[in-house]
Amino acid sequence: MEVLRLPILTRELSEELVEHQNFELIDAALAQGKGAILVASHMDNVDLAGCSMSVRGLPMTVVAKQVSWKPGAEFIVAVREATGVTLIPTRRSTAMIQQLLAENKIVTLVIDQHLKQRHAIVCRFFDQLVSTSHAPARFAAEADVPLLAGVAYRKGMSRYHVLRVENVGLEHPYDDAVENVRHNTERINRIVERWIREFPEQWLWPHRRFKVQDDPRGWEIPPALRSRVTDDS
């Protein structure tokens, strides 16, 4: 129902419905003039969160898969564009993301879903093997831009929400750039785990997140995670 009402979302209505916390982190990131990577998940109403940021004047872009149902896809695209959100296709998006960062835009990447092997690395998620997008850590490292995370959650059973921004940053414990991307991707998974533990009832994602754990055959499992492969696999 909230998504159906998004076409009438204004800045004033956004300020009434969504409380923004720690948004000075976004201001500081954009002040550097290089854009920022924002990690998100399917907590609460992720569309309301992104659109509420955009109608408040933030340069929001979102990498998103197209909804398979055509009328639904057309509606979601129209809502996002009407509120000022720039949509980025998941395919062949590297050059577009690089250009948007150069234009000092916020590029949002939602990472709590299974991806094909060419787009992901195997990490831990609630101590299970999962494919996780390495794009946030990789783009942040390659473009030398701030890496942030944002979580939305509903206040009880009300129509009011909180959108909280957290600083992730990049750590560089290894000499190898690939290992640093893996390290920071694991850190992002720990952040999403913390969000879900905080608001378990608000993780609205009926997606088969643990496909790698169910069948790890054909996946490149890091040595440190091979003990999680069961004998049946």
JONOR-V193364 format. One line per field, one symbol per residue. ss: DSSP state (H for helix, E for strand, C for the rest). phi: phi as a letter, one per 40 degrees, with the letter a starting at -180 (. if undefined). A space follows every 10 residues. Layout:
ss=???
phi=???
This chain:
ss=CHHHHHHHCC HHHHHHHEEE ECCHHHHHHH HCCCCEEEEE CCECCHHHHH HHHHHCCCCE EEECCCCCCH HHHHHHHHHH HHCCCEEECC CCCHHHHHHH HHCCCEEEEE CCCCCCHHHE EEEEECCEEE EEECHHHHHH HHHCCEEEEE EEEECCCCCC EEEEEEECCC CCCCCCHHHH HHHHHHHHHH HHHHHHHHCH HHECCCCCCC HHHHCCCCCC CCHHHHHHCC CCC
phi=.cccccdbcb cccccccbcc bgccccdccc ccgbgacbcb accfbccccc cccccchccc bbcacccccd cccccccccc cccgcccbcc cfbdcccccc cccgccbcbc bcacbcdcba bcbcafgbca cbccddcccc cccfbcbbbb bbaccfcccc bbbbbbcbgb bbcbcccccc ccdccccccc ccdcccccbc cbccacbccb ccccaccgcc cddcbccccc ccc
